[in-house]
Amino acid sequence: MTIPEILAAYKTIAVVGLSSRKFRASYGVAAYMQRAGYRIIPVNPQEQDVLGEKCYPDLASVPIPVEIVDIFRRSEFVPEIVDQAISIGAKVIWMQEGVEHEDAAAKARAAGLDVVMDRCILKDHRNSGA
């Protein structure tokens, strides 16, 4: 799928590494996507709730289906997150700007997931007309 197709088709985003600190990029991006009508599911073991949503320690703990896994973690943490995303049946791995992992991306694609790497979902949403 293209990025505009992904943003139009899927509306539930688990944001891995979402912080409650308003100055962090993860908070600003997630708040924007929430205002744009997406369901945001915070995933961060250090948080209780963010943006009015209960926070989960990992993807496996999220009790509802996740479509997009938006990663705000350093690249070395991506393989474990991709493994969890595959196991919960996510549809898309989205690695934010500065986050890349070719081997994990290949594994996700082999499992049938769409992969977006080193791109900001907020910027792409603004540019997609979704």
DSSP file (Angstrom, degrees, kcal/mol; ACC not computed):
  #  RESIDUE AA STRUCTURE BP1 BP2  ACC     N-H-->O    O-->H-N    N-H-->O    O-->H-N    TCO  KAPPA ALPHA  PHI   PSI    X-CA   Y-CA   Z-CA
    1    1 A M              0   0    0      0, 0.0     2,-0.1     0, 0.0     0, 0.0   0.000 360.0 360.0 360.0 150.1    0.0    0.0    0.0
    2    2 A T     >  -     0   0    0      1,-0.1     4,-2.5   112,-0.0     5,-0.2  -0.406 360.0-103.9 -79.6 166.3    1.1    3.6   -0.5
    3    3 A I  H  > S+     0   0    0      1,-0.2     4,-2.6     2,-0.2     5,-0.2   0.933 122.6  49.5 -60.4 -46.6    1.4    6.0    2.4
    4    4 A P  H  > S+     0   0    0      0, 0.0     4,-1.6     0, 0.0    -1,-0.2   0.894 111.4  50.5 -60.0 -36.2   -1.9    7.8    1.6
    5    5 A E  H  > S+     0   0    0      2,-0.2     4,-2.3     1,-0.2    -2,-0.2   0.912 110.3  49.4 -65.5 -42.0   -3.7    4.4    1.3
    6    6 A I  H  X S+     0   0    0     -4,-2.5     4,-2.3     1,-0.2    -1,-0.2   0.942 112.0  48.0 -59.9 -48.3   -2.3    3.3    4.7
    7    7 A L  H  < S+     0   0    0     -4,-2.6    -1,-0.2     1,-0.2    -2,-0.2   0.788 115.8  44.5 -67.9 -27.3   -3.4    6.5    6.3
    8    8 A A  H  < S+     0   0    0     -4,-1.6    -1,-0.2    -5,-0.2    -2,-0.2   0.826 117.0  44.0 -82.2 -32.9   -6.9    6.2    4.8
    9    9 A A  H  < S+     0   0    0     -4,-2.3     2,-0.4    -5,-0.2    -2,-0.2   0.829 109.4  53.4 -83.4 -33.2   -7.4    2.5    5.5
   10   10 A Y     <  +     0   0    0     -4,-2.3    -1,-0.1    -5,-0.2     3,-0.0  -0.876  45.7 168.3-115.9 136.2   -6.2    2.2    9.1
   11   11 A K        +     0   0    0     -2,-0.4    28,-3.2     1,-0.1     2,-0.6   0.394  55.6  83.8-125.5  -0.2   -7.3    4.3   12.1
   12   12 A T  E     -a   39   0A   0     26,-0.2    56,-2.6    28,-0.0    55,-1.3  -0.936  54.9-177.4-113.1 117.5   -5.9    2.5   15.1
   13   13 A I  E     -ab  40  68A   0     26,-3.1    28,-2.8    -2,-0.6     2,-0.7  -0.953  18.0-157.5-121.0 118.8   -2.3    3.4   16.0
   14   14 A A  E     -ab  41  69A   0     54,-2.8    56,-2.7    -2,-0.5     2,-0.9  -0.860  16.4-153.7 -88.8 120.4   -0.2    1.9   18.8
   15   15 A V  E >   -ab  42  70A   0     26,-2.2    28,-2.2    -2,-0.7     3,-1.3  -0.838   5.8-154.4-102.0 103.1    2.5    4.5   19.5
   16   16 A V  E 3  S+ab  43  71A   0     54,-2.4    56,-2.9    -2,-0.9    28,-0.2  -0.666  81.2  18.4 -83.1 120.1    5.5    2.7   21.0
   17   17 A G  T 3  S+     0   0    0     26,-3.3    -1,-0.3    -2,-0.6     2,-0.2   0.575  82.9 166.3  95.7  13.6    7.6    5.0   23.1
   18   18 A L    <   -     0   0    0     -3,-1.3     2,-0.3    25,-0.6    -1,-0.3  -0.456  20.1-155.8 -66.1 128.1    4.8    7.6   23.5
   19   19 A S        -     0   0    0     -2,-0.2     5,-0.1     2,-0.2    -1,-0.0  -0.774  22.8-141.1-106.0 149.5    5.7   10.0   26.3
   20   20 A S  S    S+     0   0    0     -2,-0.3     2,-0.6    30,-0.1    31,-0.1   0.523  75.0 108.0 -81.8  -6.0    3.4   12.1   28.4
   21   21 A R    >   -     0   0    0      1,-0.2     3,-2.0     2,-0.1     6,-0.4  -0.632  66.4-148.4 -77.0 117.1    6.0   14.9   28.2
   22   22 A K  T 3  S+     0   0    0     -2,-0.6    -1,-0.2     1,-0.3     6,-0.1   0.693  91.6  60.4 -63.9 -20.6    4.4   17.5   25.9
   23   23 A F  T 3  S+     0   0    0      4,-0.1    -1,-0.3     5,-0.0     2,-0.2   0.569  83.9 100.2 -84.1  -7.7    7.7   18.7   24.5
   24   24 A R  S <> S-     0   0    0     -3,-2.0     4,-1.8     1,-0.1     3,-0.4  -0.533  78.4-128.1 -80.0 145.4    8.6   15.2   23.1
   25   25 A A  H  > S+     0   0    0      1,-0.2     4,-2.7     2,-0.2     5,-0.3   0.879 107.7  59.8 -58.1 -39.5    8.1   14.6   19.4
   26   26 A S  H  > S+     0   0    0      1,-0.2     4,-2.3     2,-0.2    -1,-0.2   0.889 105.7  48.2 -59.0 -39.3    6.1   11.4   20.2
   27   27 A Y  H  > S+     0   0    0     -3,-0.4     4,-2.7    -6,-0.4     5,-0.2   0.944 112.9  46.4 -66.9 -48.0    3.5   13.4   22.2
   28   28 A G  H  X S+     0   0    0     -4,-1.8     4,-2.1     2,-0.2    -2,-0.2   0.905 115.1  46.3 -62.1 -43.2    3.1   16.1   19.5
   29   29 A V  H  X S+     0   0    0     -4,-2.7     4,-2.5     2,-0.2    -1,-0.2   0.936 114.7  46.4 -65.9 -46.8    2.7   13.6   16.7
   30   30 A A  H  X S+     0   0    0     -4,-2.3     4,-2.5    -5,-0.3    -2,-0.2   0.895 111.4  52.0 -64.6 -39.8    0.3   11.4   18.6
   31   31 A A  H  X S+     0   0    0     -4,-2.7     4,-2.4    -5,-0.2    -1,-0.2   0.914 110.8  48.5 -62.7 -42.5   -1.8   14.4   19.7
   32   32 A Y  H  X S+     0   0    0     -4,-2.1     4,-1.7    -5,-0.2    -2,-0.2   0.947 112.3  47.4 -60.8 -49.1   -2.1   15.5   16.1
   33   33 A M  H  <>S+     0   0    0     -4,-2.5     5,-2.3     1,-0.2    -2,-0.2   0.877 111.0  52.4 -63.1 -37.0   -3.1   12.1   14.9
   34   34 A Q  H ><5S+     0   0    0     -4,-2.5     3,-1.7     1,-0.2    -1,-0.2   0.927 109.0  49.1 -63.4 -44.6   -5.7   11.8   17.7
   35   35 A R  H 3<5S+     0   0    0     -4,-2.4    -1,-0.2     1,-0.3    -2,-0.2   0.809 104.9  60.5 -63.3 -28.3   -7.1   15.2   16.7
   36   36 A A  T 3<5S-     0   0    0     -4,-1.7    -1,-0.3    -5,-0.2    -2,-0.2   0.447 129.4 -95.0 -80.7   0.6   -7.2   13.9   13.1
   37   37 A G  T < 5S+     0   0    0     -3,-1.7     2,-0.3     1,-0.3    -3,-0.2   0.527  79.8 134.5 103.7   6.9   -9.5   11.1   14.1
   38   38 A Y      < -     0   0    0     -5,-2.3     2,-0.6    -8,-0.1    -1,-0.3  -0.637  57.8-120.0 -88.8 147.6   -7.1    8.2   14.8
   39   39 A R  E     -a   12   0A   0    -28,-3.2   -26,-3.1    -2,-0.3     2,-0.5  -0.783  30.7-153.9 -83.4 120.9   -7.4    6.0   17.9
   40   40 A I  E     -a   13   0A   0     -2,-0.6   -26,-0.2   -28,-0.2   -28,-0.0  -0.850  11.9-170.4-101.4 129.6   -4.1    6.3   19.7
   41   41 A I  E     -a   14   0A   0    -28,-2.8   -26,-2.2    -2,-0.5     2,-0.2  -0.947  18.2-142.1-118.8 107.9   -2.9    3.5   22.0
   42   42 A P  E     -a   15   0A   0      0, 0.0    14,-2.3     0, 0.0     2,-0.5  -0.481  14.6-169.1 -71.3 136.5    0.1    4.5   24.1
   43   43 A V  E     +ac  16  56A   0    -28,-2.2   -26,-3.3    12,-0.2   -25,-0.6  -0.927  35.5 118.5-128.6 106.2    2.8    1.8   24.6
   44   44 A N    >   -     0   0    0     12,-2.0     3,-1.7    -2,-0.5    14,-0.2  -0.775  51.2-147.4-167.9 117.2    5.4    2.6   27.2
   45   45 A P  T 3  S+     0   0    0      0, 0.0    13,-0.1     0, 0.0    10,-0.0   0.647  99.3  60.7 -67.1 -11.7    6.1    0.8   30.4
   46   46 A Q  T 3  S+     0   0    0     11,-0.1     2,-0.3    -3,-0.0   -27,-0.0   0.495  98.1  69.2 -90.9  -3.8    7.0    4.0   32.1
   47   47 A E    <   -     0   0    0     -3,-1.7    -3,-0.2     1,-0.1     3,-0.1  -0.814  53.7-164.8-118.4 154.8    3.6    5.7   31.6
   48   48 A Q  S    S-     0   0    0      1,-0.4     7,-2.9    -2,-0.3     2,-0.3   0.802  79.8 -11.3 -99.5 -47.0    0.1    5.1   33.1
   49   49 A D  E     -F   54   0B   0      5,-0.3    -1,-0.4     7,-0.0     2,-0.3  -0.984  58.2-169.6-153.7 150.2   -1.9    7.1   30.6
   50   50 A V  E >  S+F   53   0B   0      3,-2.1     3,-1.8    -2,-0.3   -30,-0.1  -0.997  74.5   0.6-142.3 136.5   -1.2    9.6   27.8
   51   51 A L  T 3  S-     0   0    0     -2,-0.3   -11,-0.1     1,-0.3     3,-0.1   0.826 130.5 -57.5  55.1  34.5   -3.6   11.8   25.8
   52   52 A G  T 3  S+     0   0    0      1,-0.2     2,-0.4    -3,-0.0    -1,-0.3   0.598 114.7 114.3  76.0  10.8   -6.5   10.4   27.9
   53   53 A E  E <  S-F   50   0B   0     -3,-1.8    -3,-2.1     0, 0.0    -1,-0.2  -0.917  73.6-107.4-117.1 141.5   -5.7    6.8   26.9
   54   54 A K  E     -F   49   0B   0     -2,-0.4     2,-0.4    -5,-0.2    -5,-0.3  -0.404  37.0-133.1 -61.4 137.7   -4.6    3.9   29.1
   55   55 A C        -     0   0    0     -7,-2.9   -12,-0.2   -14,-0.1    -1,-0.1  -0.769  14.8-151.7 -98.9 142.0   -0.9    3.1   28.4
   56   56 A Y  B     -c   43   0A   0    -14,-2.3   -12,-2.0    -2,-0.4    -9,-0.1  -0.855  17.5-132.8-114.0 148.1    0.3   -0.5   28.0
   57   57 A P  S    S-     0   0    0      0, 0.0     2,-0.3     0, 0.0   -14,-0.1   0.786  85.8  -6.7 -71.4 -26.2    3.8   -1.8   28.8
   58   58 A D  S >  S-     0   0    0    -14,-0.2     3,-1.1   -13,-0.1     4,-0.4  -0.963  76.7 -95.7-159.3 169.6    4.1   -3.6   25.4
   59   59 A L  G >  S+     0   0    0     -2,-0.3     3,-1.5     1,-0.3    -1,-0.1   0.852 117.4  63.0 -62.9 -34.8    2.2   -4.5   22.3
   60   60 A A  G 3  S+     0   0    0      1,-0.3    -1,-0.3     3,-0.0    25,-0.0   0.759  99.5  56.3 -62.8 -23.3    1.2   -7.9   23.6
   61   61 A S  G <  S+     0   0    0     -3,-1.1    -1,-0.3     2,-0.0    -2,-0.2   0.579  77.9 108.2 -84.5 -11.0   -0.7   -6.3   26.4
   62   62 A V    <   -     0   0    0     -3,-1.5     4,-0.1    -4,-0.4   -19,-0.0  -0.553  57.1-157.6 -72.7 122.8   -3.0   -4.2   24.1
   63   63 A P        +     0   0    0      0, 0.0    -1,-0.1     0, 0.0    -3,-0.0   0.500  68.1  61.3 -85.2  -2.7   -6.5   -5.7   24.3
   64   64 A I  S    S-     0   0    0      1,-0.0     2,-0.1     0, 0.0    -2,-0.0  -0.839  98.0 -83.7-120.0 159.8   -7.8   -4.4   21.0
   65   65 A P        -     0   0    0      0, 0.0     2,-0.4     0, 0.0    24,-0.1  -0.374  41.0-150.8 -63.8 136.2   -6.6   -4.9   17.4
   66   66 A V        +     0   0    0     22,-0.3    25,-0.2     1,-0.2   -53,-0.1  -0.906  17.9 178.9-108.8 133.3   -3.8   -2.6   16.3
   67   67 A E  S    S+     0   0    0    -55,-1.3    25,-2.2    -2,-0.4    24,-2.2   0.865  70.6  31.9 -98.6 -52.3   -3.4   -1.6   12.7
   68   68 A I  E     -bd  13  92A   0    -56,-2.6   -54,-2.8    23,-0.2     2,-0.7  -0.919  62.3-158.3-111.2 132.1   -0.4    0.7   12.7
   69   69 A V  E     -bd  14  93A   0     23,-2.6    25,-3.2    -2,-0.5     2,-0.6  -0.934  13.3-164.0-107.2 108.7    2.6    0.3   15.0
   70   70 A D  E     -bd  15  94A   0    -56,-2.7   -54,-2.4    -2,-0.7     2,-0.6  -0.842  10.0-148.3 -98.2 118.4    4.3    3.7   15.1
   71   71 A I  E     +bd  16  95A   0     23,-3.3    25,-1.8    -2,-0.6   -54,-0.1  -0.792  29.3 167.7-102.6 117.1    7.8    3.4   16.6
   72   72 A F        +     0   0    0    -56,-2.9     2,-0.3    -2,-0.6   -46,-0.1  -0.406  51.8 102.4-113.1  50.0    9.4    6.2   18.6
   73   73 A R  S    S-     0   0    0      1,-0.1    23,-0.1    23,-0.0     5,-0.1  -0.876  82.5 -83.4-127.0 161.3   12.2    4.1   19.9
   74   74 A R    >   -     0   0    0     -2,-0.3     3,-2.3     1,-0.1     4,-0.4  -0.282  46.6-106.7 -63.6 153.1   15.9    3.9   18.9
   75   75 A S  G >  S+     0   0    0     23,-0.3     3,-1.5     1,-0.3    -1,-0.1   0.779 115.1  65.8 -55.1 -32.7   16.6    1.6   16.0
   76   76 A E  G 3  S+     0   0    0      1,-0.3    -1,-0.3     2,-0.1     4,-0.3   0.720 100.2  52.8 -66.6 -17.4   18.2   -1.1   18.1
   77   77 A F  G <> S+     0   0    0     -3,-2.3     4,-1.5     1,-0.2    -1,-0.3   0.541  85.5  89.1 -90.5  -7.6   14.8   -1.7   19.7
   78   78 A V  H <> S+     0   0    0     -3,-1.5     4,-3.0    -4,-0.4     5,-0.3   0.890  77.3  59.2 -61.9 -44.2   13.0   -2.2   16.4
   79   79 A P  H  > S+     0   0    0      0, 0.0     4,-2.3     0, 0.0    -1,-0.2   0.908 108.0  45.7 -55.4 -43.3   13.5   -6.0   16.0
   80   80 A E  H  > S+     0   0    0     -4,-0.3     4,-2.0    -3,-0.3    -2,-0.2   0.898 113.9  49.3 -64.8 -39.9   11.7   -6.8   19.3
   81   81 A I  H  X S+     0   0    0     -4,-1.5     4,-2.6     2,-0.2    -1,-0.2   0.904 110.2  51.0 -66.3 -41.3    8.9   -4.4   18.5
   82   82 A V  H  X S+     0   0    0     -4,-3.0     4,-2.7     2,-0.2     5,-0.2   0.916 107.8  52.9 -62.6 -42.8    8.5   -5.9   15.0
   83   83 A D  H  X S+     0   0    0     -4,-2.3     4,-2.1    -5,-0.3    -1,-0.2   0.924 111.9  45.5 -58.0 -44.3    8.3   -9.4   16.4
   84   84 A Q  H  X S+     0   0    0     -4,-2.0     4,-1.8     2,-0.2    -2,-0.2   0.901 111.1  53.0 -65.5 -40.6    5.5   -8.2   18.8
   85   85 A A  H  X>S+     0   0    0     -4,-2.6     5,-2.4     1,-0.2     4,-0.6   0.905 110.0  48.0 -62.4 -41.5    3.7   -6.4   16.0
   86   86 A I  H ><5S+     0   0    0     -4,-2.7     3,-1.1     1,-0.2    -1,-0.2   0.927 110.2  52.4 -62.8 -44.1    3.7   -9.6   13.8
   87   87 A S  H 3<5S+     0   0    0     -4,-2.1    -1,-0.2     1,-0.3    -2,-0.2   0.795 110.5  46.8 -67.2 -27.8    2.5  -11.7   16.7
   88   88 A I  H 3<5S-     0   0    0     -4,-1.8   -22,-0.3    -5,-0.1    -1,-0.3   0.479 116.0-111.4 -93.2  -1.2   -0.5   -9.4   17.4
   89   89 A G  T <<5 +     0   0    0     -3,-1.1    -3,-0.2    -4,-0.6    -2,-0.1   0.778  51.3 173.0  82.0  26.3   -1.5   -9.2   13.7
   90   90 A A      < -     0   0    0     -5,-2.4   -23,-0.2    -6,-0.2   -22,-0.2  -0.230  26.1-149.0 -61.7 159.6   -0.7   -5.5   13.1
   91   91 A K  S    S+     0   0    0    -24,-2.2    23,-2.5     1,-0.3     2,-0.4   0.710  72.4  31.8-102.0 -27.9   -0.9   -4.4    9.5
   92   92 A V  E     -de  68 114A   0    -25,-2.2   -23,-2.6    21,-0.2     2,-0.5  -0.994  54.6-155.1-140.2 137.7    1.8   -1.7    9.3
   93   93 A I  E     -de  69 115A   0     21,-2.7    23,-2.7    -2,-0.4     2,-0.5  -0.968  19.0-172.3-104.8 125.2    5.1   -0.9   10.9
   94   94 A W  E     -de  70 116A   0    -25,-3.2   -23,-3.3    -2,-0.5     2,-0.6  -0.957   5.9-164.6-122.4 112.4    5.9    2.8   10.8
   95   95 A M  E     -d   71   0A   0     21,-3.4    24,-2.0    -2,-0.5    23,-0.2  -0.864  22.0-131.1 -97.9 120.6    9.4    3.9   12.0
   96   96 A Q    >   -     0   0    0    -25,-1.8     3,-2.4    -2,-0.6    22,-0.6  -0.022  46.7 -56.9 -64.5 171.8    9.5    7.6   12.7
   97   97 A E  T 3  S+     0   0    0     21,-0.3    -1,-0.2     1,-0.3    22,-0.1  -0.225 129.2  20.0 -52.0 132.7   12.2    9.9   11.3
   98   98 A G  T 3  S+     0   0    0      1,-0.2     2,-0.6    -3,-0.1   -23,-0.3   0.359  99.5 109.8  87.3  -4.9   15.6    8.7   12.3
   99   99 A V    <   +     0   0    0     -3,-2.4    19,-1.5    -4,-0.1     2,-0.3  -0.919  38.0 152.3-109.2 119.4   14.4    5.1   13.0
  100  100 A E        +     0   0    0     -2,-0.6     2,-0.2    17,-0.2   -22,-0.1  -0.997  16.5 164.6-144.5 144.4   15.6    2.5   10.5
  101  101 A H     >  -     0   0    0     -2,-0.3     4,-2.4   -23,-0.1     5,-0.2  -0.631  12.1-170.5-160.1  98.2   16.2   -1.3   10.7
  102  102 A E  H  > S+     0   0    0      1,-0.2     4,-2.5     2,-0.2     5,-0.2   0.887  86.7  50.1 -62.0 -43.0   16.5   -3.1    7.3
  103  103 A D  H  > S+     0   0    0      1,-0.2     4,-2.1     2,-0.2    -1,-0.2   0.922 113.4  45.6 -64.0 -43.7   16.5   -6.6    8.8
  104  104 A A  H  > S+     0   0    0      2,-0.2     4,-2.4     1,-0.2    -1,-0.2   0.882 112.1  52.6 -66.4 -37.2   13.4   -6.0   10.9
  105  105 A A  H  X S+     0   0    0     -4,-2.4     4,-2.7     2,-0.2    -2,-0.2   0.918 109.1  49.4 -63.1 -43.1   11.7   -4.3    8.0
  106  106 A A  H  X S+     0   0    0     -4,-2.5     4,-2.4     1,-0.2    -2,-0.2   0.899 110.8  50.3 -62.8 -40.4   12.4   -7.3    5.8
  107  107 A K  H  X S+     0   0    0     -4,-2.1     4,-1.3     2,-0.2    -2,-0.2   0.916 111.2  48.6 -63.5 -43.0   11.0   -9.6    8.5
  108  108 A A  H  <>S+     0   0    0     -4,-2.4     5,-2.5     1,-0.2     3,-0.3   0.925 112.0  48.3 -63.4 -44.8    7.9   -7.5    8.7
  109  109 A R  H ><5S+     0   0    0     -4,-2.7     3,-1.8     1,-0.2    -1,-0.2   0.906 108.1  54.6 -62.3 -40.8    7.4   -7.5    5.0
  110  110 A A  H 3<5S+     0   0    0     -4,-2.4    -1,-0.2     1,-0.3    -2,-0.2   0.803 106.3  53.2 -62.9 -27.8    7.9  -11.2    4.8
  111  111 A A  T 3<5S-     0   0    0     -4,-1.3    -1,-0.3    -3,-0.3    -2,-0.2   0.410 127.7-100.3 -87.0   1.6    5.1  -11.6    7.4
  112  112 A G  T < 5S+     0   0    0     -3,-1.8     2,-0.3     1,-0.3    -3,-0.2   0.535  77.7 134.3  96.4   6.5    2.8   -9.5    5.2
  113  113 A L      < -     0   0    0     -5,-2.5    -1,-0.3    -6,-0.2     2,-0.3  -0.633  55.2-123.5 -88.9 147.8    3.0   -6.1    6.9
  114  114 A D  E     -e   92   0A   0    -23,-2.5   -21,-2.7    -2,-0.3     2,-0.4  -0.648  30.1-151.5 -79.3 147.5    3.5   -2.8    5.1
  115  115 A V  E     -e   93   0A   0     -2,-0.3     2,-0.4   -23,-0.2   -21,-0.2  -0.987  18.5-176.7-130.1 131.3    6.6   -1.0    6.3
  116  116 A V  E     -e   94   0A   0    -23,-2.7   -21,-3.4    -2,-0.4     2,-0.4  -0.997  17.0-168.1-121.9 127.8    7.4    2.8    6.4
  117  117 A M        +     0   0    0     -2,-0.4   -17,-0.2   -23,-0.2   -21,-0.1  -0.929  57.8   0.1-123.2 142.6   10.8    3.7    7.6
  118  118 A D  S    S+     0   0    0    -19,-1.5     2,-0.3   -22,-0.6   -21,-0.3   0.860  97.3 117.2  58.1  42.0   12.4    7.0    8.6
  119  119 A R        -     0   0    0    -24,-2.0     2,-0.6    -3,-0.2    -1,-0.2  -0.986  65.2-121.2-139.1 149.5    9.3    9.1    8.0
  120  120 A C     >  -     0   0    0     -2,-0.3     4,-2.5   -24,-0.2     5,-0.2  -0.807  11.7-153.6 -93.0 121.9    7.0   11.2   10.2
  121  121 A I  H  > S+     0   0    0     -2,-0.6     4,-2.3     1,-0.2     5,-0.2   0.840  95.9  54.9 -63.3 -33.7    3.4   10.0   10.2
  122  122 A L  H  > S+     0   0    0      2,-0.2     4,-2.6     1,-0.2    -1,-0.2   0.958 110.5  44.2 -63.8 -50.8    2.2   13.6   11.0
  123  123 A K  H  > S+     0   0    0      1,-0.2     4,-1.8     2,-0.2    -2,-0.2   0.909 115.1  48.5 -61.8 -42.5    4.0   15.1    8.0
  124  124 A D  H  X S+     0   0    0     -4,-2.5     4,-1.1     2,-0.2    -1,-0.2   0.877 110.6  51.3 -66.7 -36.4    2.8   12.3    5.7
  125  125 A H  H >X>S+     0   0    0     -4,-2.3     4,-1.0    -5,-0.2     5,-0.6   0.936 109.4  50.0 -64.3 -45.6   -0.7   12.7    7.0
  126  126 A R  H 3<5S+     0   0    0     -4,-2.6    -1,-0.2     1,-0.2    -2,-0.2   0.874 116.5  42.4 -58.9 -37.2   -0.7   16.5    6.4
  127  127 A N  H 3<5S+     0   0    0     -4,-1.8    -1,-0.2    -5,-0.2    -2,-0.2   0.601 106.7  62.8 -86.2 -12.2    0.6   15.9    2.8
  128  128 A S  H <<5S-     0   0    0     -4,-1.1    -1,-0.2    -3,-0.6    -2,-0.2   0.730  91.3-133.3 -88.7 -22.7   -1.7   12.9    2.0
  129  129 A G  T  <5       0   0    0     -4,-1.0    -3,-0.1    -3,-0.2    -4,-0.1   0.646 360.0 360.0  75.1  13.4   -5.0   14.6    2.2
  130  130 A A      <       0   0    0     -5,-0.6    -4,-0.1     0, 0.0    -1,-0.1   0.483 360.0 360.0 -69.1 360.0   -6.2   11.6    4.3
